[in-house]
Amino acid sequence: MTTAQATAEVFWAAFKTMSKEERRAFLERLVAEPKLREDLLDAALIEERKREPTRPLQDVLSSRRSRATRAR
């Protein structure tokens, strides 16, 4: 386990012992920071979409070019 993972485990253990009110206050404090809120939203989106099928970048770019050409 890395130092970062160990630190995360300590914070996670502490978070789980908090009361519902304490957790709410902590989470409100986290999302009050604009950059951290953006990071949290990005992490949630990645977690939500990580099981979606992937497509090669060239296919995505080709599809975008096709749509752009048709839109003209």
N, CA, C, O and CB atoms as a CASP TS submission, in Angstrom:
PFRMAT TS
TARGET T0000
AUTHOR 0000-0000-0000
METHOD Language model
MODEL 1
PARENT N/A
ATOM      1  N   MET     1       0.856  -1.182   0.000  1.00  0.00           N
ATOM      2  CA  MET     1       0.000   0.000   0.000  1.00  0.00           C
ATOM      3  C   MET     1       0.897   1.237   0.000  1.00  0.00           C
ATOM      4  O   MET     1       1.857   1.325   0.765  1.00  0.00           O
ATOM      5  CB  MET     1      -0.971   0.002   1.235  1.00  0.00           C
ATOM      6  N   THR     2       0.568   2.182  -0.865  1.00  0.00           N
ATOM      7  CA  THR     2       1.360   3.408  -0.939  1.00  0.00           C
ATOM      8  C   THR     2       1.004   4.329   0.226  1.00  0.00           C
ATOM      9  O   THR     2       0.008   4.126   0.921  1.00  0.00           O
ATOM     10  CB  THR     2       1.131   4.128  -2.291  1.00  0.00           C
ATOM     11  N   THR     3       1.834   5.335   0.417  1.00  0.00           N
ATOM     12  CA  THR     3       1.559   6.328   1.460  1.00  0.00           C
ATOM     13  C   THR     3       0.239   7.031   1.189  1.00  0.00           C
ATOM     14  O   THR     3      -0.544   7.270   2.109  1.00  0.00           O
ATOM     15  CB  THR     3       2.700   7.357   1.548  1.00  0.00           C
ATOM     16  N   ALA     4      -0.008   7.360  -0.068  1.00  0.00           N
ATOM     17  CA  ALA     4      -1.266   8.032  -0.431  1.00  0.00           C
ATOM     18  C   ALA     4      -2.469   7.135  -0.125  1.00  0.00           C
ATOM     19  O   ALA     4      -3.482   7.608   0.389  1.00  0.00           O
ATOM     20  CB  ALA     4      -1.261   8.419  -1.930  1.00  0.00           C
ATOM     21  N   GLN     5      -2.356   5.856  -0.438  1.00  0.00           N
ATOM     22  CA  GLN     5      -3.451   4.930  -0.163  1.00  0.00           C
ATOM     23  C   GLN     5      -3.678   4.775   1.342  1.00  0.00           C
ATOM     24  O   GLN     5      -4.818   4.709   1.802  1.00  0.00           O
ATOM     25  CB  GLN     5      -3.163   3.563  -0.798  1.00  0.00           C
ATOM     26  N   ALA     6      -2.594   4.717   2.096  1.00  0.00           N
ATOM     27  CA  ALA     6      -2.707   4.591   3.551  1.00  0.00           C
ATOM     28  C   ALA     6      -3.368   5.826   4.149  1.00  0.00           C
ATOM     29  O   ALA     6      -4.221   5.715   5.029  1.00  0.00           O
ATOM     30  CB  ALA     6      -1.322   4.373   4.185  1.00  0.00           C
ATOM     31  N   THR     7      -2.976   6.989   3.676  1.00  0.00           N
ATOM     32  CA  THR     7      -3.584   8.240   4.141  1.00  0.00           C
ATOM     33  C   THR     7      -5.071   8.262   3.812  1.00  0.00           C
ATOM     34  O   THR     7      -5.895   8.649   4.640  1.00  0.00           O
ATOM     35  CB  THR     7      -2.879   9.459   3.507  1.00  0.00           C
ATOM     36  N   ALA     8      -5.408   7.840   2.588  1.00  0.00           N
ATOM     37  CA  ALA     8      -6.814   7.787   2.185  1.00  0.00           C
ATOM     38  C   ALA     8      -7.600   6.842   3.082  1.00  0.00           C
ATOM     39  O   ALA     8      -8.742   7.133   3.436  1.00  0.00           O
ATOM     40  CB  ALA     8      -6.939   7.349   0.719  1.00  0.00           C
ATOM     41  N   GLU     9      -7.007   5.723   3.450  1.00  0.00           N
ATOM     42  CA  GLU     9      -7.682   4.759   4.340  1.00  0.00           C
ATOM     43  C   GLU     9      -7.965   5.371   5.704  1.00  0.00           C
ATOM     44  O   GLU     9      -9.030   5.149   6.280  1.00  0.00           O
ATOM     45  CB  GLU     9      -6.829   3.489   4.506  1.00  0.00           C
ATOM     46  N   VAL    10      -7.007   6.147   6.225  1.00  0.00           N
ATOM     47  CA  VAL    10      -7.197   6.799   7.525  1.00  0.00           C
ATOM     48  C   VAL    10      -8.357   7.782   7.449  1.00  0.00           C
ATOM     49  O   VAL    10      -9.216   7.800   8.330  1.00  0.00           O
ATOM     50  CB  VAL    10      -5.905   7.525   7.972  1.00  0.00           C
ATOM     51  N   PHE    11      -8.385   8.603   6.398  1.00  0.00           N
ATOM     52  CA  PHE    11      -9.464   9.573   6.240  1.00  0.00           C
ATOM     53  C   PHE    11     -10.806   8.870   6.026  1.00  0.00           C
ATOM     54  O   PHE    11     -11.825   9.303   6.564  1.00  0.00           O
ATOM     55  CB  PHE    11      -9.166  10.515   5.065  1.00  0.00           C
ATOM     56  N   TRP    12     -10.808   7.796   5.249  1.00  0.00           N
ATOM     57  CA  TRP    12     -12.045   7.053   5.000  1.00  0.00           C
ATOM     58  C   TRP    12     -12.579   6.446   6.299  1.00  0.00           C
ATOM     59  O   TRP    12     -13.780   6.498   6.564  1.00  0.00           O
ATOM     60  CB  TRP    12     -11.808   5.947   3.951  1.00  0.00           C
ATOM     61  N   ALA    13     -11.694   5.875   7.097  1.00  0.00           N
ATOM     62  CA  ALA    13     -12.109   5.294   8.374  1.00  0.00           C
ATOM     63  C   ALA    13     -12.711   6.368   9.281  1.00  0.00           C
ATOM     64  O   ALA    13     -13.728   6.137   9.934  1.00  0.00           O
ATOM     65  CB  ALA    13     -10.913   4.611   9.073  1.00  0.00           C
ATOM     66  N   ALA    14     -12.080   7.537   9.316  1.00  0.00           N
ATOM     67  CA  ALA    14     -12.595   8.642  10.133  1.00  0.00           C
ATOM     68  C   ALA    14     -13.951   9.101   9.622  1.00  0.00           C
ATOM     69  O   ALA    14     -14.859   9.361  10.411  1.00  0.00           O
ATOM     70  CB  ALA    14     -11.607   9.821  10.139  1.00  0.00           C
ATOM     71  N   PHE    15     -14.091   9.202   8.312  1.00  0.00           N
ATOM     72  CA  PHE    15     -15.358   9.645   7.710  1.00  0.00           C
ATOM     73  C   PHE    15     -16.488   8.687   8.092  1.00  0.00           C
ATOM     74  O   PHE    15     -17.588   9.121   8.432  1.00  0.00           O
ATOM     75  CB  PHE    15     -15.229   9.736   6.162  1.00  0.00           C
ATOM     76  N   LYS    16     -16.211   7.393   8.035  1.00  0.00           N
ATOM     77  CA  LYS    16     -17.246   6.400   8.339  1.00  0.00           C
ATOM     78  C   LYS    16     -17.703   6.450   9.796  1.00  0.00           C
ATOM     79  O   LYS    16     -18.816   6.024  10.103  1.00  0.00           O
ATOM     80  CB  LYS    16     -16.734   5.011   8.019  1.00  0.00           C
ATOM     81  N   THR    17     -16.873   6.958  10.691  1.00  0.00           N
ATOM     82  CA  THR    17     -17.260   7.034  12.099  1.00  0.00           C
ATOM     83  C   THR    17     -18.051   8.295  12.422  1.00  0.00           C
ATOM     84  O   THR    17     -18.584   8.419  13.524  1.00  0.00           O
ATOM     85  CB  THR    17     -16.031   6.972  12.975  1.00  0.00           C
ATOM     86  N   MET    18     -18.138   9.232  11.484  1.00  0.00           N
ATOM     87  CA  MET    18     -18.859  10.482  11.725  1.00  0.00           C
ATOM     88  C   MET    18     -20.367  10.251  11.759  1.00  0.00           C
ATOM     89  O   MET    18     -20.891   9.326  11.139  1.00  0.00           O
ATOM     90  CB  MET    18     -18.511  11.515  10.648  1.00  0.00           C
ATOM     91  N   SER    19     -21.039  11.115  12.496  1.00  0.00           N
ATOM     92  CA  SER    19     -22.503  11.085  12.487  1.00  0.00           C
ATOM     93  C   SER    19     -22.992  11.620  11.139  1.00  0.00           C
ATOM     94  O   SER    19     -22.224  12.207  10.377  1.00  0.00           O
ATOM     95  CB  SER    19     -23.096  11.928  13.676  1.00  0.00           C
ATOM     96  N   LYS    20     -24.248  11.413  10.864  1.00  0.00           N
ATOM     97  CA  LYS    20     -24.826  11.891   9.605  1.00  0.00           C
ATOM     98  C   LYS    20     -24.650  13.411   9.473  1.00  0.00           C
ATOM     99  O   LYS    20     -24.322  13.913   8.399  1.00  0.00           O
ATOM    100  CB  LYS    20     -26.327  11.513   9.522  1.00  0.00           C
ATOM    101  N   GLU    21     -24.869  14.120  10.556  1.00  0.00           N
ATOM    102  CA  GLU    21     -24.723  15.581  10.546  1.00  0.00           C
ATOM    103  C   GLU    21     -23.269  15.993  10.288  1.00  0.00           C
ATOM    104  O   GLU    21     -23.013  16.943   9.548  1.00  0.00           O
ATOM    105  CB  GLU    21     -25.208  16.174  11.881  1.00  0.00           C
ATOM    106  N   GLU    22     -22.338  15.288  10.888  1.00  0.00           N
ATOM    107  CA  GLU    22     -20.917  15.586  10.679  1.00  0.00           C
ATOM    108  C   GLU    22     -20.503  15.301   9.228  1.00  0.00           C
ATOM    109  O   GLU    22     -19.766  16.079   8.622  1.00  0.00           O
ATOM    110  CB  GLU    22     -20.048  14.758  11.653  1.00  0.00           C
ATOM    111  N   ARG    23     -20.981  14.189   8.686  1.00  0.00           N
ATOM    112  CA  ARG    23     -20.673  13.868   7.279  1.00  0.00           C
ATOM    113  C   ARG    23     -21.232  14.929   6.351  1.00  0.00           C
ATOM    114  O   ARG    23     -20.564  15.355   5.409  1.00  0.00           O
ATOM    115  CB  ARG    23     -21.240  12.485   6.896  1.00  0.00           C
ATOM    116  N   ARG    24     -22.472  15.361   6.618  1.00  0.00           N
ATOM    117  CA  ARG    24     -23.082  16.398   5.787  1.00  0.00           C
ATOM    118  C   ARG    24     -22.259  17.685   5.840  1.00  0.00           C
ATOM    119  O   ARG    24     -21.995  18.293   4.803  1.00  0.00           O
ATOM    120  CB  ARG    24     -24.528  16.671   6.241  1.00  0.00           C
ATOM    121  N   ALA    25     -21.859  18.095   7.024  1.00  0.00           N
ATOM    122  CA  ALA    25     -21.061  19.313   7.182  1.00  0.00           C
ATOM    123  C   ALA    25     -19.721  19.184   6.456  1.00  0.00           C
ATOM    124  O   ALA    25     -19.261  20.127   5.812  1.00  0.00           O
ATOM    125  CB  ALA    25     -20.829  19.612   8.675  1.00  0.00           C
ATOM    126  N   PHE    26     -19.104  18.012   6.568  1.00  0.00           N
ATOM    127  CA  PHE    26     -17.825  17.780   5.891  1.00  0.00           C
ATOM    128  C   PHE    26     -17.987  17.857   4.375  1.00  0.00           C
ATOM    129  O   PHE    26     -17.203  18.519   3.694  1.00  0.00           O
ATOM    130  CB  PHE    26     -17.246  16.413   6.291  1.00  0.00           C
ATOM    131  N   LEU    27     -19.006  17.178   3.849  1.00  0.00           N
ATOM    132  CA  LEU    27     -19.233  17.188   2.399  1.00  0.00           C
ATOM    133  C   LEU    27     -19.588  18.588   1.891  1.00  0.00           C
ATOM    134  O   LEU    27     -19.165  18.981   0.804  1.00  0.00           O
ATOM    135  CB  LEU    27     -20.350  16.204   2.033  1.00  0.00           C
ATOM    136  N   GLU    28     -20.359  19.333   2.672  1.00  0.00           N
ATOM    137  CA  GLU    28     -20.671  20.713   2.286  1.00  0.00           C
ATOM    138  C   GLU    28     -19.392  21.537   2.175  1.00  0.00           C
ATOM    139  O   GLU    28     -19.244  22.361   1.272  1.00  0.00           O
ATOM    140  CB  GLU    28     -21.635  21.358   3.306  1.00  0.00           C
ATOM    141  N   ARG    29     -18.489  21.306   3.089  1.00  0.00           N
ATOM    142  CA  ARG    29     -17.213  22.030   3.074  1.00  0.00           C
ATOM    143  C   ARG    29     -16.399  21.652   1.835  1.00  0.00           C
ATOM    144  O   ARG    29     -15.779  22.515   1.214  1.00  0.00           O
ATOM    145  CB  ARG    29     -16.402  21.730   4.360  1.00  0.00           C
ATOM    146  N   LEU    30     -16.398  20.367   1.474  1.00  0.00           N
ATOM    147  CA  LEU    30     -15.666  19.922   0.282  1.00  0.00           C
ATOM    148  C   LEU    30     -16.199  20.588  -0.979  1.00  0.00           C
ATOM    149  O   LEU    30     -15.430  21.119  -1.780  1.00  0.00           O
ATOM    150  CB  LEU    30     -15.750  18.400   0.141  1.00  0.00           C
ATOM    151  N   VAL    31     -17.510  20.558  -1.152  1.00  0.00           N
ATOM    152  CA  VAL    31     -18.077  21.087  -2.403  1.00  0.00           C
ATOM    153  C   VAL    31     -18.113  22.610  -2.439  1.00  0.00           C
ATOM    154  O   VAL    31     -18.424  23.198  -3.475  1.00  0.00           O
ATOM    155  CB  VAL    31     -19.480  20.548  -2.603  1.00  0.00           C
ATOM    156  N   ALA    32     -17.798  23.254  -1.317  1.00  0.00           N
ATOM    157  CA  ALA    32     -17.741  24.714  -1.295  1.00  0.00           C
ATOM    158  C   ALA    32     -16.508  25.242  -2.028  1.00  0.00           C
ATOM    159  O   ALA    32     -16.468  26.407  -2.424  1.00  0.00           O
ATOM    160  CB  ALA    32     -17.745  25.218   0.146  1.00  0.00           C
ATOM    161  N   GLU    33     -15.509  24.387  -2.205  1.00  0.00           N
ATOM    162  CA  GLU    33     -14.284  24.763  -2.906  1.00  0.00           C
ATOM    163  C   GLU    33     -14.462  24.486  -4.396  1.00  0.00           C
ATOM    164  O   GLU    33     -14.577  23.324  -4.785  1.00  0.00           O
ATOM    165  CB  GLU    33     -13.052  23.990  -2.340  1.00  0.00           C
ATOM    166  N   PRO    34     -14.488  25.515  -5.241  1.00  0.00           N
ATOM    167  CA  PRO    34     -14.789  25.322  -6.671  1.00  0.00           C
ATOM    168  C   PRO    34     -13.891  24.302  -7.374  1.00  0.00           C
ATOM    169  O   PRO    34     -14.395  23.452  -8.108  1.00  0.00           O
ATOM    170  CB  PRO    34     -14.675  26.634  -7.382  1.00  0.00           C
ATOM    171  N   LYS    35     -12.580  24.366  -7.168  1.00  0.00           N
ATOM    172  CA  LYS    35     -11.687  23.422  -7.862  1.00  0.00           C
ATOM    173  C   LYS    35     -11.885  21.997  -7.351  1.00  0.00           C
ATOM    174  O   LYS    35     -11.870  21.045  -8.131  1.00  0.00           O
ATOM    175  CB  LYS    35     -10.215  23.843  -7.681  1.00  0.00           C
ATOM    176  N   LEU    36     -12.068  21.857  -6.049  1.00  0.00           N
ATOM    177  CA  LEU    36     -12.288  20.536  -5.488  1.00  0.00           C
ATOM    178  C   LEU    36     -13.639  19.976  -5.943  1.00  0.00           C
ATOM    179  O   LEU    36     -13.758  18.785  -6.233  1.00  0.00           O
ATOM    180  CB  LEU    36     -12.217  20.590  -3.956  1.00  0.00           C
ATOM    181  N   ARG    37     -14.646  20.839  -6.002  1.00  0.00           N
ATOM    182  CA  ARG    37     -15.965  20.412  -6.486  1.00  0.00           C
ATOM    183  C   ARG    37     -15.843  19.893  -7.919  1.00  0.00           C
ATOM    184  O   ARG    37     -16.432  18.867  -8.259  1.00  0.00           O
ATOM    185  CB  ARG    37     -16.990  21.585  -6.414  1.00  0.00           C
ATOM    186  N   GLU    38     -15.085  20.596  -8.755  1.00  0.00           N
ATOM    187  CA  GLU    38     -14.875  20.167 -10.135  1.00  0.00           C
ATOM    188  C   GLU    38     -14.177  18.804 -10.171  1.00  0.00           C
ATOM    189  O   GLU    38     -14.554  17.931 -10.953  1.00  0.00           O
ATOM    190  CB  GLU    38     -14.046  21.217 -10.907  1.00  0.00           C
ATOM    191  N   ASP    39     -13.170  18.625  -9.332  1.00  0.00           N
ATOM    192  CA  ASP    39     -12.466  17.338  -9.264  1.00  0.00           C
ATOM    193  C   ASP    39     -13.408  16.219  -8.827  1.00  0.00           C
ATOM    194  O   ASP    39     -13.359  15.116  -9.371  1.00  0.00           O
ATOM    195  CB  ASP    39     -11.275  17.427  -8.296  1.00  0.00           C
ATOM    196  N   LEU    40     -14.266  16.501  -7.847  1.00  0.00           N
ATOM    197  CA  LEU    40     -15.215  15.498  -7.370  1.00  0.00           C
ATOM    198  C   LEU    40     -16.221  15.119  -8.455  1.00  0.00           C
ATOM    199  O   LEU    40     -16.554  13.946  -8.621  1.00  0.00           O
ATOM    200  CB  LEU    40     -15.950  16.013  -6.133  1.00  0.00           C
ATOM    201  N   LEU    41     -16.700  16.119  -9.188  1.00  0.00           N
ATOM    202  CA  LEU    41     -17.635  15.837 -10.282  1.00  0.00           C
ATOM    203  C   LEU    41     -16.959  15.016 -11.376  1.00  0.00           C
ATOM    204  O   LEU    41     -17.559  14.092 -11.925  1.00  0.00           O
ATOM    205  CB  LEU    41     -18.188  17.147 -10.869  1.00  0.00           C
ATOM    206  N   ASP    42     -15.712  15.355 -11.691  1.00  0.00           N
ATOM    207  CA  ASP    42     -14.961  14.578 -12.688  1.00  0.00           C
ATOM    208  C   ASP    42     -14.794  13.129 -12.229  1.00  0.00           C
ATOM    209  O   ASP    42     -14.989  12.198 -13.010  1.00  0.00           O
ATOM    210  CB  ASP    42     -13.576  15.218 -12.945  1.00  0.00           C
ATOM    211  N   ALA    43     -14.436  12.948 -10.971  1.00  0.00           N
ATOM    212  CA  ALA    43     -14.238  11.593 -10.443  1.00  0.00           C
ATOM    213  C   ALA    43     -15.548  10.801 -10.466  1.00  0.00           C
ATOM    214  O   ALA    43     -15.552   9.611 -10.784  1.00  0.00           O
ATOM    215  CB  ALA    43     -13.680  11.652  -9.006  1.00  0.00           C
ATOM    216  N   ALA    44     -16.650  11.460 -10.131  1.00  0.00           N
ATOM    217  CA  ALA    44     -17.953  10.782 -10.155  1.00  0.00           C
ATOM    218  C   ALA    44     -18.324  10.383 -11.579  1.00  0.00           C
ATOM    219  O   ALA    44     -18.835   9.286 -11.805  1.00  0.00           O
ATOM    220  CB  ALA    44     -19.050  11.689  -9.555  1.00  0.00           C
ATOM    221  N   LEU    45     -18.070  11.266 -12.534  1.00  0.00           N
ATOM    222  CA  LEU    45     -18.376  10.958 -13.934  1.00  0.00           C
ATOM    223  C   LEU    45     -17.524   9.799 -14.437  1.00  0.00           C
ATOM    224  O   LEU    45     -18.026   8.906 -15.120  1.00  0.00           O
ATOM    225  CB  LEU    45     -18.155  12.195 -14.817  1.00  0.00           C
ATOM    226  N   ILE    46     -16.253   9.813 -14.105  1.00  0.00           N
ATOM    227  CA  ILE    46     -15.355   8.715 -14.510  1.00  0.00           C
ATOM    228  C   ILE    46     -15.841   7.400 -13.920  1.00  0.00           C
ATOM    229  O   ILE    46     -15.897   6.385 -14.615  1.00  0.00           O
ATOM    230  CB  ILE    46     -13.895   8.997 -14.062  1.00  0.00           C
ATOM    231  N   GLU    47     -16.189   7.418 -12.647  1.00  0.00           N
ATOM    232  CA  GLU    47     -16.667   6.195 -11.985  1.00  0.00           C
ATOM    233  C   GLU    47     -17.952   5.690 -12.640  1.00  0.00           C
ATOM    234  O   GLU    47     -18.125   4.489 -12.847  1.00  0.00           O
ATOM    235  CB  GLU    47     -16.906   6.450 -10.480  1.00  0.00           C
ATOM    236  N   GLU    48     -18.836   6.609 -12.959  1.00  0.00           N
ATOM    237  CA  GLU    48     -20.118   6.250 -13.568  1.00  0.00           C
ATOM    238  C   GLU    48     -19.939   5.652 -14.964  1.00  0.00           C
ATOM    239  O   GLU    48     -20.672   4.744 -15.355  1.00  0.00           O
ATOM    240  CB  GLU    48     -21.022   7.476 -13.644  1.00  0.00           C
ATOM    241  N   ARG    49     -18.965   6.165 -15.708  1.00  0.00           N
ATOM    242  CA  ARG    49     -18.833   5.771 -17.111  1.00  0.00           C
ATOM    243  C   ARG    49     -17.733   4.744 -17.375  1.00  0.00           C
ATOM    244  O   ARG    49     -17.531   4.353 -18.525  1.00  0.00           O
ATOM    245  CB  ARG    49     -18.573   6.982 -17.938  1.00  0.00           C
ATOM    246  N   LYS    50     -17.023   4.300 -16.350  1.00  0.00           N
ATOM    247  CA  LYS    50     -15.864   3.450 -16.599  1.00  0.00           C
ATOM    248  C   LYS    50     -16.220   2.076 -17.163  1.00  0.00           C
ATOM    249  O   LYS    50     -15.353   1.401 -17.719  1.00  0.00           O
ATOM    250  CB  LYS    50     -15.092   3.278 -15.331  1.00  0.00           C
ATOM    251  N   ARG    51     -17.468   1.651 -17.032  1.00  0.00           N
ATOM    252  CA  ARG    51     -17.861   0.363 -17.586  1.00  0.00           C
ATOM    253  C   ARG    51     -18.453   0.479 -18.992  1.00  0.00           C
ATOM    254  O   ARG    51     -18.842  -0.524 -19.589  1.00  0.00           O
ATOM    255  CB  ARG    51     -18.857  -0.300 -16.669  1.00  0.00           C
ATOM    256  N   GLU    52     -18.520   1.692 -19.514  1.00  0.00           N
ATOM    257  CA  GLU    52     -19.028   1.871 -20.873  1.00  0.00           C
ATOM    258  C   GLU    52     -17.997   1.351 -21.879  1.00  0.00           C
ATOM    259  O   GLU    52     -16.794   1.385 -21.621  1.00  0.00           O
ATOM    260  CB  GLU    52     -19.357   3.367 -21.147  1.00  0.00           C
ATOM    261  N   PRO    53     -18.478   0.876 -23.015  1.00  0.00           N
ATOM    262  CA  PRO    53     -17.521   0.411 -24.026  1.00  0.00           C
ATOM    263  C   PRO    53     -16.670   1.580 -24.542  1.00  0.00           C
ATOM    264  O   PRO    53     -17.117   2.726 -24.586  1.00  0.00           O
ATOM    265  CB  PRO    53     -18.266  -0.272 -25.205  1.00  0.00           C
ATOM    266  N   THR    54     -15.466   1.262 -24.919  1.00  0.00           N
ATOM    267  CA  THR    54     -14.565   2.304 -25.431  1.00  0.00           C
ATOM    268  C   THR    54     -14.595   2.306 -26.953  1.00  0.00           C
ATOM    269  O   THR    54     -15.003   1.335 -27.589  1.00  0.00           O
ATOM    270  CB  THR    54     -13.114   2.087 -24.918  1.00  0.00           C
ATOM    271  N   ARG    55     -14.152   3.420 -27.514  1.00  0.00           N
ATOM    272  CA  ARG    55     -14.021   3.552 -28.965  1.00  0.00           C
ATOM    273  C   ARG    55     -12.644   4.113 -29.262  1.00  0.00           C
ATOM    274  O   ARG    55     -12.154   4.972 -28.530  1.00  0.00           O
ATOM    275  CB  ARG    55     -15.142   4.464 -29.565  1.00  0.00           C
ATOM    276  N   PRO    56     -12.020   3.642 -30.321  1.00  0.00           N
ATOM    277  CA  PRO    56     -10.723   4.214 -30.695  1.00  0.00           C
ATOM    278  C   PRO    56     -10.872   5.715 -31.007  1.00  0.00           C
ATOM    279  O   PRO    56     -11.884   6.143 -31.562  1.00  0.00           O
ATOM    280  CB  PRO    56     -10.130   3.460 -31.922  1.00  0.00           C
ATOM    281  N   LEU    57      -9.873   6.486 -30.650  1.00  0.00           N
ATOM    282  CA  LEU    57      -9.899   7.923 -30.884  1.00  0.00           C
ATOM    283  C   LEU    57     -10.150   8.252 -32.348  1.00  0.00           C
ATOM    284  O   LEU    57     -10.907   9.172 -32.657  1.00  0.00           O
ATOM    285  CB  LEU    57      -8.597   8.550 -30.429  1.00  0.00           C
ATOM    286  N   GLN    58      -9.532   7.521 -33.235  1.00  0.00           N
ATOM    287  CA  GLN    58      -9.712   7.790 -34.671  1.00  0.00           C
ATOM    288  C   GLN    58     -11.175   7.659 -35.082  1.00  0.00           C
ATOM    289  O   GLN    58     -11.648   8.438 -35.910  1.00  0.00           O
ATOM    290  CB  GLN    58      -8.849   6.834 -35.507  1.00  0.00           C
ATOM    291  N   ASP    59     -11.897   6.696 -34.527  1.00  0.00           N
ATOM    292  CA  ASP    59     -13.323   6.547 -34.834  1.00  0.00           C
ATOM    293  C   ASP    59     -14.122   7.753 -34.354  1.00  0.00           C
ATOM    294  O   ASP    59     -15.004   8.242 -35.060  1.00  0.00           O
ATOM    295  CB  ASP    59     -13.875   5.269 -34.197  1.00  0.00           C
ATOM    296  N   VAL    60     -13.814   8.225 -33.163  1.00  0.00           N
ATOM    297  CA  VAL    60     -14.511   9.396 -32.607  1.00  0.00           C
ATOM    298  C   VAL    60     -14.242  10.620 -33.483  1.00  0.00           C
ATOM    299  O   VAL    60     -15.169  11.345 -33.842  1.00  0.00           O
ATOM    300  CB  VAL    60     -14.058   9.668 -31.138  1.00  0.00           C
ATOM    301  N   LEU    61     -12.977  10.847 -33.823  1.00  0.00           N
ATOM    302  CA  LEU    61     -12.623  12.013 -34.637  1.00  0.00           C
ATOM    303  C   LEU    61     -13.259  11.930 -36.020  1.00  0.00           C
ATOM    304  O   LEU    61     -13.742  12.934 -36.542  1.00  0.00           O
ATOM    305  CB  LEU    61     -11.099  12.134 -34.767  1.00  0.00           C
ATOM    306  N   SER    62     -13.261  10.758 -36.607  1.00  0.00           N
ATOM    307  CA  SER    62     -13.860  10.567 -37.917  1.00  0.00           C
ATOM    308  C   SER    62     -15.355  10.866 -37.868  1.00  0.00           C
ATOM    309  O   SER    62     -15.892  11.523 -38.760  1.00  0.00           O
ATOM    310  CB  SER    62     -13.614   9.138 -38.416  1.00  0.00           C
ATOM    311  N   SER    63     -16.015  10.388 -36.837  1.00  0.00           N
ATOM    312  CA  SER    63     -17.447  10.632 -36.674  1.00  0.00           C
ATOM    313  C   SER    63     -17.729  12.123 -36.510  1.00  0.00           C
ATOM    314  O   SER    63     -18.700  12.637 -37.065  1.00  0.00           O
ATOM    315  CB  SER    63     -17.989   9.854 -35.466  1.00  0.00           C
ATOM    316  N   ARG    64     -16.892  12.808 -35.759  1.00  0.00           N
ATOM    317  CA  ARG    64     -17.073  14.262 -35.569  1.00  0.00           C
ATOM    318  C   ARG    64     -16.872  15.016 -36.870  1.00  0.00           C
ATOM    319  O   ARG    64     -17.607  15.956 -37.175  1.00  0.00           O
ATOM    320  CB  ARG    64     -16.099  14.794 -34.508  1.00  0.00           C
ATOM    321  N   ARG    65     -15.859  14.594 -37.643  1.00  0.00           N
ATOM    322  CA  ARG    65     -15.608  15.252 -38.938  1.00  0.00           C
ATOM    323  C   ARG    65     -16.790  15.040 -39.870  1.00  0.00           C
ATOM    324  O   ARG    65     -17.193  15.962 -40.578  1.00  0.00           O
ATOM    325  CB  ARG    65     -14.308  14.713 -39.591  1.00  0.00           C
ATOM    326  N   SER    66     -17.346  13.842 -39.877  1.00  0.00           N
ATOM    327  CA  SER    66     -18.498  13.533 -40.737  1.00  0.00           C
ATOM    328  C   SER    66     -19.685  14.412 -40.384  1.00  0.00           C
ATOM    329  O   SER    66     -20.344  14.963 -41.265  1.00  0.00           O
ATOM    330  CB  SER    66     -18.888  12.051 -40.613  1.00  0.00           C
ATOM    331  N   ARG    67     -19.957  14.541 -39.084  1.00  0.00           N
ATOM    332  CA  ARG    67     -21.082  15.387 -38.642  1.00  0.00           C
ATOM    333  C   ARG    67     -20.844  16.851 -38.985  1.00  0.00           C
ATOM    334  O   ARG    67     -21.771  17.556 -39.383  1.00  0.00           O
ATOM    335  CB  ARG    67     -21.302  15.240 -37.129  1.00  0.00           C
ATOM    336  N   ALA    68     -19.614  17.305 -38.834  1.00  0.00           N
ATOM    337  CA  ALA    68     -19.292  18.706 -39.136  1.00  0.00           C
ATOM    338  C   ALA    68     -19.466  18.976 -40.622  1.00  0.00           C
ATOM    339  O   ALA    68     -19.949  20.041 -41.007  1.00  0.00           O
ATOM    340  CB  ALA    68     -17.849  19.046 -38.697  1.00  0.00           C
ATOM    341  N   THR    69     -19.080  18.027 -41.453  1.00  0.00           N
ATOM    342  CA  THR    69     -19.204  18.190 -42.905  1.00  0.00           C
ATOM    343  C   THR    69     -20.664  18.229 -43.309  1.00  0.00           C
ATOM    344  O   THR    69     -21.046  19.031 -44.160  1.00  0.00           O
ATOM    345  CB  THR    69     -18.480  17.056 -43.647  1.00  0.00           C
ATOM    346  N   ARG    70     -21.494  17.371 -42.711  1.00  0.00           N
ATOM    347  CA  ARG    70     -22.928  17.342 -43.043  1.00  0.00           C
ATOM    348  C   ARG    70     -23.631  18.604 -42.571  1.00  0.00           C
ATOM    349  O   ARG    70     -24.612  19.019 -43.188  1.00  0.00           O
ATOM    350  CB  ARG    70     -23.598  16.113 -42.421  1.00  0.00           C
ATOM    351  N   ALA    71     -23.163  19.223 -41.502  1.00  0.00           N
ATOM    352  CA  ALA    71     -23.799  20.404 -40.944  1.00  0.00           C
ATOM    353  C   ALA    71     -23.583  21.641 -41.799  1.00  0.00           C
ATOM    354  O   ALA    71     -24.303  22.630 -41.659  1.00  0.00           O
ATOM    355  CB  ALA    71     -23.286  20.653 -39.558  1.00  0.00           C
ATOM    356  N   ARG    72     -22.613  21.593 -42.668  1.00  0.00           N
ATOM    357  CA  ARG    72     -22.317  22.775 -43.490  1.00  0.00           C
ATOM    358  C   ARG    72     -23.291  22.956 -44.592  1.00  0.00           C
ATOM    359  O   ARG    72     -23.175  23.905 -45.369  1.00  0.00           O
ATOM    360  CB  ARG    72     -20.949  22.692 -44.063  1.00  0.00           C
TER
END
